[in-house]
Amino acid sequence: MMTAEVEVNAGESIESALKRFKKKIQKAGILSEIKRRERYETTAMKAKRKAQSARKRKR
């Protein structure tokens, strides 16, 4: 499991800490991994989706 942590320094604004956090996540490749997993479709899900679209076309 990938993790990205950023400690907020004393007197540091939330915006700058958030900017560092986003940069760290981008570097670690966490966002791209999440997007890749969002689009993953199992074969069962794919078959179900195709069957539903076929039923819609028949009507």
N, CA, C and O atoms as a printed pandas DataFrame, in Angstrom:
     atom_number atom_name residue_name chain_id  residue_number  x_coord  y_coord  z_coord
0              1         N          MET        A               1    0.839   -1.180    0.000
1              2        CA          MET        A               1    0.000    0.000    0.000
2              3         C          MET        A               1    0.881    1.239    0.000
3              4         O          MET        A               1    1.835    1.341    0.772
4              5         N          MET        A               2    0.550    2.171   -0.872
5              6        CA          MET        A               2    1.306    3.410   -0.962
6              7         C          MET        A               2    0.731    4.420    0.017
7              8         O          MET        A               2   -0.485    4.525    0.178
8              9         N          THR        A               3    1.618    5.158    0.668
9             10        CA          THR        A               3    1.158    6.217    1.554
10            11         C          THR        A               3    1.941    7.485    1.282
11            12         O          THR        A               3    3.099    7.436    0.868
12            13         N          ALA        A               4    1.317    8.593    1.512
13            14        CA          ALA        A               4    1.971    9.889    1.388
14            15         C          ALA        A               4    1.562   10.711    2.597
15            16         O          ALA        A               4    0.376   10.940    2.833
16            17         N          GLU        A               5    2.534   11.143    3.345
17            18        CA          GLU        A               5    2.262   11.925    4.543
18            19         C          GLU        A               5    3.013   13.239    4.471
19            20         O          GLU        A               5    4.133   13.305    3.964
20            21         N          VAL        A               6    2.386   14.279    4.984
21            22        CA          VAL        A               6    3.014   15.587    5.052
22            23         C          VAL        A               6    2.712   16.158    6.420
23            24         O          VAL        A               6    1.554   16.249    6.825
24            25         N          GLU        A               7    3.768   16.547    7.136
25            26        CA          GLU        A               7    3.574   17.183    8.431
26            27         C          GLU        A               7    3.467   18.685    8.217
27            28         O          GLU        A               7    4.262   19.280    7.489
28            29         N          VAL        A               8    2.488   19.280    8.851
29            30        CA          VAL        A               8    2.302   20.724    8.758
30            31         C          VAL        A               8    3.221   21.370    9.780
31            32         O          VAL        A               8    3.112   21.129   10.983
32            33         N          ASN        A               9    4.125   22.192    9.277
33            34        CA          ASN        A               9    5.081   22.876   10.152
34            35         C          ASN        A               9    4.402   24.023   10.894
35            36         O          ASN        A               9    3.370   24.532   10.456
36            37         N          ALA        A              10    4.984   24.423   12.012
37            38        CA          ALA        A              10    4.430   25.531   12.796
38            39         C          ALA        A              10    4.460   26.807   11.961
39            40         O          ALA        A              10    5.488   27.162   11.385
40            41         N          GLY        A              11    3.343   27.476   11.906
41            42        CA          GLY        A              11    3.256   28.722   11.164
42            43         C          GLY        A              11    3.046   28.542    9.670
43            44         O          GLY        A              11    2.974   29.527    8.935
44            45         N          GLU        A              12    2.948   27.307    9.210
45            46        CA          GLU        A              12    2.747   27.037    7.777
46            47         C          GLU        A              12    1.252   27.065    7.462
47            48         O          GLU        A              12    0.431   26.571    8.236
48            49         N          SER        A              13    0.920   27.643    6.329
49            50        CA          SER        A              13   -0.491   27.702    5.956
50            51         C          SER        A              13   -0.954   26.338    5.443
51            52         O          SER        A              13   -0.160   25.525    4.970
52            53         N          ILE        A              14   -2.239   26.121    5.551
53            54        CA          ILE        A              14   -2.834   24.865    5.077
54            55         C          ILE        A              14   -2.646   24.743    3.571
55            56         O          ILE        A              14   -2.419   23.647    3.059
56            57         N          GLU        A              15   -2.739   25.865    2.861
57            58        CA          GLU        A              15   -2.610   25.848    1.400
58            59         C          GLU        A              15   -1.248   25.330    0.959
59            60         O          GLU        A              15   -1.154   24.530    0.028
60            61         N          SER        A              16   -0.196   25.786    1.628
61            62        CA          SER        A              16    1.147   25.331    1.233
62            63         C          SER        A              16    1.360   23.867    1.601
63            64         O          SER        A              16    2.030   23.138    0.869
64            65         N          ALA        A              17    0.794   23.427    2.731
65            66        CA          ALA        A              17    0.898   22.016    3.118
66            67         C          ALA        A              17    0.135   21.147    2.125
67            68         O          ALA        A              17    0.590   20.063    1.762
68            69         N          LEU        A              18   -1.028   21.628    1.688
69            70        CA          LEU        A              18   -1.817   20.891    0.711
70            71         C          LEU        A              18   -1.086   20.809   -0.618
71            72         O          LEU        A              18   -1.141   19.783   -1.295
72            73         N          LYS        A              19   -0.410   21.872   -0.992
73            74        CA          LYS        A              19    0.366   21.896   -2.231
74            75         C          LYS        A              19    1.504   20.866   -2.173
75            76         O          LYS        A              19    1.756   20.151   -3.142
76            77         N          ARG        A              20    2.184   20.804   -1.022
77            78        CA          ARG        A              20    3.258   19.810   -0.855
78            79         C          ARG        A              20    2.693   18.395   -0.904
79            80         O          ARG        A              20    3.302   17.495   -1.482
80            81         N          PHE        A              21    1.521   18.204   -0.294
81            82        CA          PHE        A              21    0.872   16.892   -0.277
82            83         C          PHE        A              21    0.519   16.446   -1.687
83            84         O          PHE        A              21    0.783   15.304   -2.062
84            85         N          LYS        A              22   -0.076   17.342   -2.473
85            86        CA          LYS        A              22   -0.442   17.017   -3.847
86            87         C          LYS        A              22    0.786   16.664   -4.672
87            88         O          LYS        A              22    0.757   15.732   -5.476
88            89         N          LYS        A              23    1.860   17.408   -4.470
89            90        CA          LYS        A              23    3.098   17.153   -5.205
90            91         C          LYS        A              23    3.665   15.780   -4.839
91            92         O          LYS        A              23    4.163   15.056   -5.701
92            93         N          LYS        A              24    3.584   15.434   -3.558
93            94        CA          LYS        A              24    4.095   14.149   -3.088
94            95         C          LYS        A              24    3.274   12.985   -3.651
95            96         O          LYS        A              24    3.829   11.955   -4.036
96            97         N          ILE        A              25    1.965   13.155   -3.695
97            98        CA          ILE        A              25    1.081   12.130   -4.249
98            99         C          ILE        A              25    1.365   11.944   -5.731
99           100         O          ILE        A              25    1.424   10.815   -6.218
100          101         N          GLN        A              26    1.540   13.047   -6.448
101          102        CA          GLN        A              26    1.830   12.990   -7.881
102          103         C          GLN        A              26    3.134   12.240   -8.133
103          104         O          GLN        A              26    3.217   11.412   -9.040
104          105         N          LYS        A              27    4.148   12.536   -7.325
105          106        CA          LYS        A              27    5.455   11.896   -7.484
106          107         C          LYS        A              27    5.385   10.394   -7.197
107          108         O          LYS        A              27    6.054    9.598   -7.857
108          109         N          ALA        A              28    4.578   10.017   -6.216
109          110        CA          ALA        A              28    4.467    8.612   -5.829
110          111         C          ALA        A              28    3.617    7.814   -6.809
111          112         O          ALA        A              28    3.643    6.584   -6.789
112          113         N          GLY        A              29    2.861    8.500   -7.669
113          114        CA          GLY        A              29    2.039    7.804   -8.652
114          115         C          GLY        A              29    0.733    7.273   -8.092
115          116         O          GLY        A              29    0.123    6.378   -8.676
116          117         N          ILE        A              30    0.306    7.812   -6.975
117          118        CA          ILE        A              30   -0.905    7.326   -6.327
118          119         C          ILE        A              30   -2.144    7.692   -7.140
119          120         O          ILE        A              30   -3.044    6.867   -7.297
120          121         N          LEU        A              31   -2.198    8.916   -7.657
121          122        CA          LEU        A              31   -3.365    9.337   -8.434
122          123         C          LEU        A              31   -3.538    8.506   -9.694
123          124         O          LEU        A              31   -4.653    8.109  -10.034
124          125         N          SER        A              32   -2.439    8.244  -10.386
125          126        CA          SER        A              32   -2.543    7.445  -11.606
126          127         C          SER        A              32   -2.997    6.020  -11.290
127          128         O          SER        A              32   -3.726    5.410  -12.073
128          129         N          GLU        A              33   -2.569    5.496  -10.157
129          130        CA          GLU        A              33   -2.994    4.154   -9.735
130          131         C          GLU        A              33   -4.487    4.133   -9.432
131          132         O          GLU        A              33   -5.182    3.182   -9.790
132          133         N          ILE        A              34   -4.979    5.170   -8.776
133          134        CA          ILE        A              34   -6.406    5.248   -8.450
134          135         C          ILE        A              34   -7.223    5.319   -9.721
135          136         O          ILE        A              34   -8.230    4.624   -9.852
136          137         N          LYS        A              35   -6.802    6.155  -10.665
137          138        CA          LYS        A              35   -7.528    6.288  -11.928
138          139         C          LYS        A              35   -7.517    4.976  -12.704
139          140         O          LYS        A              35   -8.517    4.614  -13.324
140          141         N          ARG        A              36   -6.397    4.263  -12.672
141          142        CA          ARG        A              36   -6.302    2.984  -13.381
142          143         C          ARG        A              36   -7.262    1.967  -12.771
143          144         O          ARG        A              36   -7.900    1.202  -13.494
144          145         N          ARG        A              37   -7.364    1.957  -11.461
145          146        CA          ARG        A              37   -8.253    1.005  -10.787
146          147         C          ARG        A              37   -9.721    1.381  -10.944
147          148         O          ARG        A              37  -10.588    0.506  -10.931
148          149         N          GLU        A              38  -10.011    2.676  -11.091
149          150        CA          GLU        A              38  -11.394    3.098  -11.304
150          151         C          GLU        A              38  -11.939    2.533  -12.602
151          152         O          GLU        A              38  -13.105    2.146  -12.678
152          153         N          ARG        A              39  -11.097    2.486  -13.623
153          154        CA          ARG        A              39  -11.546    2.063  -14.934
154          155         C          ARG        A              39  -11.551    0.551  -15.104
155          156         O          ARG        A              39  -12.067    0.053  -16.104
156          157         N          TYR        A              40  -10.990   -0.193  -14.154
157          158        CA          TYR        A              40  -10.928   -1.642  -14.289
158          159         C          TYR        A              40  -12.331   -2.223  -14.224
159          160         O          TYR        A              40  -13.126   -1.863  -13.356
160          161         N          GLU        A              41  -12.625   -3.123  -15.150
161          162        CA          GLU        A              41  -13.938   -3.751  -15.201
162          163         C          GLU        A              41  -13.734   -5.266  -15.289
163          164         O          GLU        A              41  -13.039   -5.749  -16.182
164          165         N          THR        A              42  -14.334   -6.004  -14.372
165          166        CA          THR        A              42  -14.193   -7.452  -14.400
166          167         C          THR        A              42  -14.957   -8.010  -15.590
167          168         O          THR        A              42  -15.805   -7.327  -16.164
168          169         N          THR        A              43  -14.661   -9.234  -15.955
169          170        CA          THR        A              43  -15.332   -9.851  -17.100
170          171         C          THR        A              43  -16.822  -10.031  -16.835
171          172         O          THR        A              43  -17.634   -9.919  -17.754
172          173         N          ALA        A              44  -17.187  -10.309  -15.586
173          174        CA          ALA        A              44  -18.600  -10.470  -15.242
174          175         C          ALA        A              44  -19.343   -9.145  -15.405
175          176         O          ALA        A              44  -20.459   -9.115  -15.922
176          177         N          MET        A              45  -18.718   -8.047  -14.961
177          178        CA          MET        A              45  -19.334   -6.734  -15.094
178          179         C          MET        A              45  -19.462   -6.347  -16.571
179          180         O          MET        A              45  -20.461   -5.757  -16.983
180          181         N          LYS        A              46  -18.454   -6.684  -17.347
181          182        CA          LYS        A              46  -18.459   -6.365  -18.769
182          183         C          LYS        A              46  -19.595   -7.113  -19.476
183          184         O          LYS        A              46  -20.297   -6.536  -20.307
184          185         N          ALA        A              47  -19.773   -8.391  -19.147
185          186        CA          ALA        A              47  -20.823   -9.202  -19.763
186          187         C          ALA        A              47  -22.199   -8.665  -19.377
187          188         O          ALA        A              47  -23.102   -8.610  -20.211
188          189         N          LYS        A              48  -22.356   -8.273  -18.122
189          190        CA          LYS        A              48  -23.631   -7.740  -17.657
190          191         C          LYS        A              48  -23.967   -6.443  -18.391
191          192         O          LYS        A              48  -25.108   -6.245  -18.810
192          193         N          ARG        A              49  -22.973   -5.556  -18.548
193          194        CA          ARG        A              49  -23.189   -4.296  -19.240
194          195         C          ARG        A              49  -23.557   -4.528  -20.699
195          196         O          ARG        A              49  -24.444   -3.858  -21.229
196          197         N          LYS        A              50  -22.885   -5.468  -21.350
197          198        CA          LYS        A              50  -23.180   -5.770  -22.750
198          199         C          LYS        A              50  -24.574   -6.371  -22.901
199          200         O          LYS        A              50  -25.266   -6.066  -23.873
200          201         N          ALA        A              51  -25.004   -7.221  -21.962
201          202        CA          ALA        A              51  -26.333   -7.813  -22.016
202          203         C          ALA        A              51  -27.410   -6.743  -21.840
203          204         O          ALA        A              51  -28.445   -6.783  -22.506
204          205         N          GLN        A              52  -27.168   -5.803  -20.956
205          206        CA          GLN        A              52  -28.129   -4.722  -20.753
206          207         C          GLN        A              52  -28.254   -3.855  -22.000
207          208         O          GLN        A              52  -29.362   -3.475  -22.379
208          209         N          SER        A              53  -27.147   -3.543  -22.632
209          210        CA          SER        A              53  -27.215   -2.714  -23.842
210          211         C          SER        A              53  -27.879   -3.481  -24.976
211          212         O          SER        A              53  -28.558   -2.878  -25.807
212          213         N          ALA        A              54  -27.699   -4.793  -25.031
213          214        CA          ALA        A              54  -28.355   -5.612  -26.062
214          215         C          ALA        A              54  -29.861   -5.616  -25.843
215          216         O          ALA        A              54  -30.625   -5.545  -26.806
216          217         N          ARG        A              55  -30.300   -5.697  -24.583
217          218        CA          ARG        A              55  -31.735   -5.667  -24.288
218          219         C          ARG        A              55  -32.332   -4.322  -24.688
219          220         O          ARG        A              55  -33.459   -4.268  -25.181
220          221         N          LYS        A              56  -31.593   -3.241  -24.483
221          222        CA          LYS        A              56  -32.079   -1.916  -24.860
222          223         C          LYS        A              56  -32.215   -1.803  -26.383
223          224         O          LYS        A              56  -33.162   -1.187  -26.873
224          225         N          ARG        A              57  -31.289   -2.387  -27.126
225          226        CA          ARG        A              57  -31.321   -2.323  -28.591
226          227         C          ARG        A              57  -32.490   -3.123  -29.155
227          228         O          ARG        A              57  -33.043   -2.757  -30.192
228          229         N          LYS        A              58  -32.877   -4.222  -28.480
229          230        CA          LYS        A              58  -33.957   -5.082  -28.983
230          231         C          LYS        A              58  -35.305   -4.403  -28.936
231          232         O          LYS        A              58  -36.165   -4.690  -29.768
232          233         N          ARG        A              59  -35.511   -3.522  -27.998
233          234        CA          ARG        A              59  -36.819   -2.878  -27.803
234          235         C          ARG        A              59  -37.166   -1.986  -28.915
235          236         O          ARG        A              59  -38.231   -1.370  -28.903
